[in-house]
Amino acid sequence: MNGEPVVMQNGKLHIPNNPIIHYIEGDGIGVDISPVMISVVDAAVEKAYSGTKKIVWNEVLAGEKAFNATGEWLPEVTLDAMRSGLVSIKGPLTTPVGGGIRSLNVALRQKLDLFACVRPVRWYDGTPSPVKTPGDVDMIIFRENSEDVYAGIEWEAGSDGVKKLIDFLTNEMGVDKIRFPNTSGIGIKPISQEGTDRIVRAALQYALDNDKDSVTLVHKGNIMKFTEG
């Protein structure tokens, strides 16, 4: 590769003229859409910078392609490249059948500590909308990705693990609110002060950087007083 890595300097991304961007082609339609994505992005960069900048694309393996080539669904070399490169893009990834990794997307979030899911929401002119003034819809949703139920701490209904957990909750902790214990799966939602601080800080910083008027915190503190109150 003749490119240069994207690096963090003084808390900000430094993008060279020929940045190395790692990408995962993806499974299923990934083989069709990823090459098109690269062509579109390359054309946009060429148009915007008149040839002075160019992305150097580097494919890293994950999913079925990785499993067929290496025997691993998510090789450590892929994670290392994405950690060091800072900026990556991925295609759709299949969920392996059987044990081990239940979701490669979740595994990527957890392994790389991708704690902020940032979702722009706005209306495009000409599209149908159920609201009266769709042009006023313009918001950015920041969702915490590493804690709560996204931590993936759960046990399947009927498993030995869930039976032990339900027994502990009912007999040791005095929980009597599990309505159907014989058919219930159980998940645990850890919420930390540190995790909360950083997602709120990220949203506030985005609002400041992009001249947004307000930040709204959405929670269910009236019911979950100790994790969201």
C-alpha positions in Angstrom: 0.0 0.0 0.0 1.3 3.4 -0.9 -1.1 5.3 1.4 -0.7 6.8 4.8 -2.6 5.8 7.9 -5.3 8.0 9.4 -4.0 9.1 12.9 -5.3 11.1 15.8 -3.5 14.3 16.6 -4.5 16.6 19.5 -7.8 14.9 19.8 -8.7 15.3 16.1 -8.4 13.0 13.1 -5.6 13.8 10.8 -6.4 12.8 7.2 -3.5 12.6 4.8 -3.9 13.1 1.0 -3.8 9.4 0.5 -5.4 7.8 3.5 -5.6 4.0 4.0 -9.2 3.0 4.6 -9.8 -0.6 5.6 -13.0 -2.2 4.3 -14.9 -5.5 4.8 -16.5 -6.6 1.6 -19.3 -8.4 3.4 -21.4 -11.4 2.8 -24.4 -11.9 0.5 -24.9 -8.8 -1.5 -21.6 -7.4 -0.1 -19.8 -8.7 -3.1 -22.1 -6.6 -5.3 -22.4 -3.4 -3.3 -18.9 -2.9 -1.9 -17.2 -2.5 -5.2 -19.9 0.0 -6.2 -19.5 1.9 -2.9 -15.8 2.2 -3.6 -16.4 3.5 -7.1 -18.9 6.1 -5.9 -16.6 7.3 -3.0 -13.6 7.5 -5.3 -15.6 9.5 -7.8 -16.8 11.9 -5.0 -13.2 12.4 -3.8 -12.0 13.0 -7.3 -14.7 15.6 -7.9 -14.3 17.3 -4.5 -10.5 17.5 -4.6 -9.6 17.5 -8.3 -7.2 14.6 -8.0 -5.2 16.0 -5.1 -6.5 13.4 -2.7 -7.2 9.7 -3.2 -8.2 6.9 -0.9 -6.1 3.8 -0.7 -8.5 0.9 -0.1 -7.3 -2.1 1.9 -9.6 -5.1 2.2 -9.6 -7.0 5.6 -11.5 -10.2 6.1 -14.6 -11.0 8.2 -17.6 -13.2 7.8 -17.9 -16.1 5.4 -15.0 -14.9 3.3 -12.7 -14.8 6.4 -14.0 -18.2 7.6 -13.3 -19.8 4.2 -9.8 -18.4 4.0 -8.7 -18.6 7.6 -11.1 -20.8 9.5 -12.0 -17.7 11.6 -15.1 -15.6 11.4 -13.4 -12.5 12.7 -9.6 -12.8 12.5 -7.5 -10.8 15.0 -5.5 -9.3 12.1 -8.7 -7.7 10.9 -9.4 -6.2 14.3 -5.8 -5.0 14.6 -6.0 -3.2 11.2 -9.3 -1.5 12.1 -7.9 -0.4 15.5 -4.8 1.1 14.0 -6.5 2.6 10.9 -9.2 4.4 12.9 -11.5 4.7 9.9 -13.1 1.6 8.3 -16.2 0.7 6.4 -18.0 -2.7 6.3 -20.5 -4.5 4.2 -23.3 -6.7 5.5 -22.1 -9.7 7.6 -23.9 -13.0 8.1 -24.6 -14.4 11.5 -22.8 -17.7 12.0 -25.0 -20.7 12.6 -24.4 -22.6 15.9 -22.2 -21.6 18.8 -19.5 -19.0 19.2 -20.1 -15.6 17.8 -23.8 -14.9 17.7 -23.5 -11.7 15.7 -20.4 -10.4 13.9 -21.8 -6.9 14.0 -22.1 -7.1 17.8 -18.6 -8.7 18.0 -17.1 -5.8 16.1 -18.8 -3.2 18.3 -17.6 -5.0 21.5 -14.1 -5.8 20.3 -13.5 -2.2 19.0 -15.5 -0.5 21.8 -17.6 1.3 19.2 -19.8 2.8 21.9 -21.7 5.4 19.9 -24.3 4.5 17.2 -24.8 7.9 15.4 -28.0 8.0 13.3 -28.9 11.1 11.3 -32.6 11.5 10.7 -34.0 13.9 8.1 -36.5 14.2 5.4 -35.7 14.0 1.7 -37.7 16.3 -0.6 -40.2 14.3 -2.6 -40.6 11.3 -0.3 -44.0 10.6 1.4 -44.3 11.4 5.1 -47.0 11.0 7.7 -46.1 14.2 9.4 -47.4 17.7 8.5 -44.1 19.5 8.2 -41.5 16.8 7.3 -39.0 19.4 6.4 -38.6 20.2 10.0 -37.3 16.7 10.8 -33.6 17.2 11.4 -32.0 15.3 14.3 -29.1 13.1 15.1 -29.7 10.1 17.4 -26.8 9.0 19.6 -27.4 5.5 21.0 -25.0 3.8 23.4 -23.7 0.6 21.9 -21.6 -1.1 24.5 -23.8 -1.3 27.6 -27.4 -1.9 28.5 -28.8 -5.0 26.6 -26.2 -4.3 23.8 -23.6 -5.8 26.2 -25.0 -9.2 25.1 -25.1 -10.7 28.5 -28.0 -13.1 28.2 -29.1 -16.7 28.7 -31.5 -18.7 26.5 -34.9 -19.8 27.8 -34.7 -23.4 29.3 -30.9 -23.4 29.5 -29.0 -24.4 32.6 -27.6 -20.9 32.8 -31.0 -19.3 32.8 -32.3 -21.7 35.4 -29.4 -20.9 37.7 -29.9 -17.2 37.2 -33.6 -17.3 37.9 -33.0 -19.5 41.0 -30.5 -16.9 42.3 -32.8 -14.0 41.5 -35.8 -15.5 43.2 -34.2 -17.2 46.2 -31.2 -14.9 46.9 -32.3 -11.5 45.7 -36.1 -11.8 46.4 -37.2 -11.1 42.8 -40.8 -12.1 42.3 -41.5 -10.3 39.0 -40.6 -13.0 36.5 -44.0 -13.9 35.2 -43.2 -16.9 33.1 -39.9 -18.3 34.5 -40.1 -21.6 32.7 -40.2 -20.0 29.2 -38.2 -16.8 29.8 -34.7 -15.9 28.5 -32.9 -13.5 30.8 -30.6 -10.6 29.8 -28.7 -8.3 32.1 -28.3 -4.6 31.3 -25.1 -3.1 32.9 -25.1 0.8 33.0 -22.0 2.6 34.2 -21.4 6.2 35.0 -18.4 6.1 32.7 -20.4 4.7 29.8 -23.1 7.2 30.3 -20.7 10.1 30.6 -19.0 9.4 27.3 -22.1 8.9 25.2 -23.6 12.2 26.6 -20.3 13.9 26.1 -20.1 12.7 22.5 -23.7 14.0 21.8 -22.9 17.4 23.4 -19.7 17.8 21.5 -21.5 17.0 18.2 -24.1 19.6 19.0 -21.5 22.2 19.8 -19.4 21.4 16.7 -22.5 21.5 14.4 -24.4 24.4 15.8 -27.3 22.4 17.1 -29.7 24.2 19.4 -30.4 21.4 21.9 -29.7 17.9 23.2 -32.5 15.7 24.5 -31.8 12.8 26.8 -34.2 9.9 26.4 -34.5 7.4 29.2 -37.0 5.3 31.2 -36.0 6.5 34.7 -39.5 6.3 36.0 -39.4 2.4 35.8 -35.6 1.6 35.8 -34.6 3.9 38.6 -31.1 2.5 39.2 -29.9 2.1 35.6 -31.7 5.0 33.9 -33.0 7.2 36.8 
